[in-house]
Amino acid sequence: MFVPMIVLTDNLQYGKDIVGIKGNFKPSVSAELDPKLHPLVKEIFGLKPVSRTSWMNESRWTYAFLVKRALISNYDLFIHLLRKKIYLPDRSLCLIGSGEGFHGQKGRPWEALAGNLHLVIHLTPHQDLEHLGACFSVLNAVSIVQALDEFTEIERQASIKWVNDVYINDAKVAGFLVHTSSIDEFVTAAILGIGLNVEKAPHFINTPAVPRMAALSSFAQDKKIISQGRVLKKLLSKIEKNYALLLSGHYTQLLEFYRKRSMVIGRNVKIIQDSLEEEHRTISEGIVQDIGDDLELYIKGKKKAVSQGRIIMEG
């Protein structure tokens, strides 16, 4: 039996933008919440008044915290809370409408614009997982692509750029981060961070590694079809399904989809050092023949696989 996900927000309009205009939000009373949640709610919302409703009755998600605007990324906040041992419910999520201090891999700035999804998910597997270093990256990438496939106008157009970006055509539309806590291969917690450009393409300085940014709306004739709420609901549904596969030992099934929708296999690439320095050392270059079980790249004619770096598409 599924229990509806409890949604808490500090802004009614933003809440309705996500869950729909029929979202029946009511003022949240502390006494109605699990006492263990009080420190978490205070960390997320501060002293702002909070409203509450329920959503996605058919899912296993527990809580959604929707914040209109934030001055710290929800990804960094959840890692901070995890380290402080503040109670974070399993299968809970935090969504930020817009904010400052958001970032991608290696701390690269990520412009958090209103109309886009800035999502963080907390999971507590409490079990051994195959290929721990790669499995949640695969979970993120596969789930994003599958969610976008649910929209007819962009169906089968999304592809995965190694290792943590999703593209449509030659434009980046999403990126993701992963943080895990574990004892050997026993995973106690995972925090997934996903930035997805739904309505607006962030401003950025183009580089050879990321030549262009785009929003999903730019690929749709009817921009109302691809909304924040609809994209989020489909994304959560795919993550829930694929997380179940991961927990039941079907990592290989997810990895095969990752390979199938890779934009780098069979392509000529240059792999450069992943750093914030202006000068980037070339690690390897050539045609990508395959992606290994731990997301290492196999380059034609090279004996050593590549496990780190950034890709520049050369052809």
C-alpha positions in Angstrom: 0.0 0.0 0.0 1.4 3.4 -1.0 1.2 6.4 1.3 0.9 9.8 -0.5 4.1 11.9 -0.5 3.9 14.9 1.8 4.8 18.1 0.1 6.0 21.2 2.1 6.6 24.6 0.5 7.4 28.1 1.5 5.6 29.5 -1.6 2.0 28.6 -2.6 2.4 29.6 -6.2 5.7 27.6 -6.6 4.1 24.7 -4.9 1.2 24.8 -7.4 3.5 25.2 -10.3 5.0 21.8 -9.3 2.1 19.7 -8.1 -0.6 21.4 -10.2 -3.2 24.1 -9.7 -5.4 21.7 -7.8 -2.8 21.3 -5.1 -4.8 21.7 -1.9 -2.2 23.4 0.2 -3.0 24.1 3.9 -0.8 25.8 6.5 1.5 23.2 8.0 1.3 22.7 11.8 4.4 21.4 13.6 2.3 19.1 15.7 1.2 17.3 12.5 4.8 16.5 11.4 6.9 13.6 12.7 9.0 15.3 15.5 12.2 13.9 13.9 11.5 16.2 10.9 11.5 19.5 12.9 15.3 20.1 12.7 15.3 19.3 8.9 12.3 21.6 8.2 14.1 24.4 10.1 17.3 23.9 8.2 15.4 24.0 4.8 12.9 26.7 5.4 14.3 28.7 8.4 11.5 30.7 10.0 9.3 31.0 6.9 5.7 29.9 7.1 5.2 26.6 5.4 2.2 25.1 3.6 1.5 21.4 3.1 -0.3 19.0 0.7 0.1 15.5 -0.6 1.1 14.3 -4.1 1.9 11.2 -6.2 -0.3 8.7 -4.3 1.0 5.8 -6.4 4.7 6.3 -5.5 7.0 5.3 -2.7 8.4 8.9 -2.3 8.0 10.1 1.3 8.6 13.9 1.5 9.1 16.8 -1.0 10.5 20.1 0.2 9.8 22.9 -2.3 11.8 26.1 -1.8 11.0 29.1 -4.0 14.5 30.6 -3.7 17.7 29.6 -1.9 21.1 31.1 -1.3 22.8 27.6 -1.0 22.4 24.7 -3.3 20.1 21.9 -2.0 22.8 19.4 -2.9 25.4 21.0 -0.6 22.7 21.5 2.1 21.8 17.8 2.1 25.4 16.7 2.3 25.9 19.1 5.2 22.8 17.7 6.9 23.9 14.2 6.3 27.3 14.9 7.9 25.6 16.7 10.9 23.5 13.5 11.3 20.3 15.5 11.0 17.4 13.1 10.2 16.8 12.8 6.4 13.9 10.6 5.4 14.6 7.8 2.9 13.2 8.6 -0.6 12.8 12.3 0.2 13.6 15.2 -2.1 14.2 18.9 -2.1 13.4 21.1 -5.1 14.6 24.7 -5.4 12.9 27.2 -7.8 15.9 29.4 -8.2 18.9 30.5 -6.2 22.6 31.3 -5.9 25.6 29.1 -5.1 24.6 26.2 -7.3 27.3 24.3 -9.0 28.1 21.3 -11.2 31.1 19.0 -11.2 34.3 20.3 -9.7 32.4 23.3 -8.4 31.7 24.8 -11.8 28.9 27.4 -11.4 25.4 26.4 -12.4 22.9 29.2 -12.9 19.7 28.2 -11.1 17.0 30.0 -13.0 13.3 30.0 -12.3 11.4 27.6 -14.5 14.1 24.9 -14.3 14.4 21.9 -12.0 17.1 21.9 -9.3 16.5 18.6 -7.6 18.1 16.7 -4.8 17.1 13.2 -3.7 18.1 11.3 -0.5 18.1 7.5 -0.6 19.2 5.0 2.1 19.8 1.6 0.4 21.5 0.0 3.4 22.9 -2.8 1.3 25.8 -3.8 -0.9 25.6 -2.5 -4.4 27.5 -3.6 -7.5 29.9 -1.0 -9.0 29.3 1.5 -6.3 31.4 4.2 -7.9 29.2 4.2 -11.0 25.8 2.8 -10.2 24.1 6.0 -9.0 25.6 8.0 -12.0 24.0 5.4 -14.2 20.8 5.6 -12.3 20.7 9.4 -12.8 21.6 9.4 -16.5 19.2 6.6 -17.5 16.3 8.0 -15.5 16.7 11.5 -17.0 16.8 10.1 -20.6 13.9 7.8 -20.0 11.8 10.6 -18.5 12.5 12.8 -21.5 11.5 10.0 -23.8 8.0 10.3 -22.3 7.5 13.5 -24.2 6.6 12.9 -27.8 8.4 16.0 -29.2 11.7 15.0 -27.8 11.3 11.2 -27.7 14.6 9.4 -28.3 16.5 12.6 -28.9 18.3 12.7 -25.5 21.7 11.1 -25.2 24.3 10.7 -22.4 27.6 12.5 -22.6 30.1 10.7 -20.4 30.1 10.9 -17.6 27.4 13.1 -16.0 25.6 15.2 -18.7 22.5 14.7 -20.8 22.3 16.3 -24.3 19.8 16.9 -27.0 21.5 17.3 -30.3 24.7 19.2 -29.5 23.2 21.1 -26.5 23.5 20.2 -22.8 20.1 20.1 -21.1 20.9 18.4 -17.8 23.8 17.5 -15.5 23.9 15.6 -12.3 26.1 14.9 -9.2 26.3 12.0 -6.8 27.4 11.8 -3.1 27.4 8.5 -1.2 28.2 7.3 2.3 29.3 3.7 2.6 31.2 1.1 4.5 33.1 -0.9 1.9 30.4 -1.7 -0.6 27.5 -1.3 1.9 25.8 1.9 1.0 24.2 3.8 3.9 23.1 6.9 2.0 23.1 8.4 -1.4 22.4 12.0 -2.4 21.5 12.6 -6.1 21.7 16.1 -7.4 20.0 16.9 -10.8 19.9 20.2 -12.7 17.5 20.1 -15.7 16.8 23.0 -18.0 13.1 22.9 -18.5 12.1 26.4 -19.5 15.3 28.5 -19.7 18.8 27.9 -20.9 21.3 29.2 -18.3 23.8 31.9 -19.3 27.3 30.5 -19.5 30.6 30.8 -21.2 30.8 28.1 -23.9 33.9 25.8 -23.9 35.0 23.0 -26.1 33.7 20.6 -23.5 30.2 22.3 -23.3 29.7 24.2 -26.6 26.0 25.0 -26.0 23.2 25.0 -23.5 19.5 24.6 -24.2 16.2 24.2 -22.4 13.6 21.4 -23.2 11.1 24.1 -24.1 13.2 25.1 -27.1 12.6 21.6 -28.7 8.8 21.7 -28.2 6.1 23.5 -30.2 3.7 23.4 -27.3 5.8 24.7 -24.4 3.0 24.1 -21.9 3.4 20.3 -22.5 6.9 20.3 -21.0 6.3 21.9 -17.6 8.3 21.7 -14.4 5.7 19.6 -12.7 5.2 17.1 -15.6 8.9 16.6 -16.1 9.5 16.1 -12.3 6.7 13.6 -12.0 8.0 11.5 -14.9 11.6 11.8 -13.7 10.6 10.6 -10.2 8.7 7.7 -11.6 11.7 6.6 -13.7 14.1 7.0 -10.7 11.8 5.0 -8.5 11.6 2.2 -11.1 15.3 2.1 -11.8 16.3 2.4 -8.2 14.2 -0.8 -7.6 16.2 -2.5 -10.4 19.5 -1.3 -8.8 18.5 -2.7 -5.4 17.5 -6.0 -6.9 20.8 -6.6 -8.6 19.9 -5.5 -12.1 22.6 -2.9 -12.6 23.7 -4.4 -15.9 20.2 -3.7 -17.3 20.6 0.0 -16.5 24.2 0.0 -17.8 23.1 -1.4 -21.1 20.6 1.4 -21.6 23.4 3.9 -20.6 25.6 2.4 -23.4 22.8 2.3 -25.9 22.0 6.0 -25.4 25.6 7.1 -25.1 26.6 10.0 -27.4 30.3 9.1 -27.3 30.5 5.4 -28.3 31.8 5.2 -31.9 32.7 8.9 -31.9 36.1 10.5 -32.1 36.9 12.4 -28.8 39.6 14.1 -26.8 39.6 13.5 -23.1 41.1 16.3 -21.1 41.9 16.7 -17.4 38.9 17.7 -15.4 40.0 20.8 -13.6 39.1 24.5 -13.3 42.5 25.6 -14.7 42.6 27.2 -18.1 45.2 24.8 -19.4 43.9 21.3 -19.6 46.2 18.3 -20.1 45.1 15.8 -22.7 44.6 12.4 -21.2 43.7 10.4 -24.3 42.1 10.8 -27.7 40.6 8.6 -30.3 37.5 6.7 -31.1 35.5 5.4 -28.1 34.9 1.7 -28.6 33.1 0.9 -25.4 32.1 1.9 -21.9 33.1 -0.5 -19.1 31.1 -1.7 -16.1 32.5 1.1 -14.0 32.0 3.7 -16.7 35.6 3.6 -17.8 36.1 4.5 -21.5 37.9 2.2 -23.9 39.6 4.1 -26.7 40.5 2.3 -30.0 44.2 1.4 -30.0 44.8 2.4 -26.4 45.7 -0.3 -23.8 44.7 1.7 -20.7 41.0 2.6 -20.1 40.2 6.2 -19.0 38.2 6.6 -15.8 38.3 10.4 -15.3 38.3 13.5 -17.3 36.1 15.6 -19.6 35.2 14.9 -23.2 35.5 17.2 -26.2 33.6 15.8 -29.2 35.9 15.9 -32.2 33.7 14.2 -34.8 
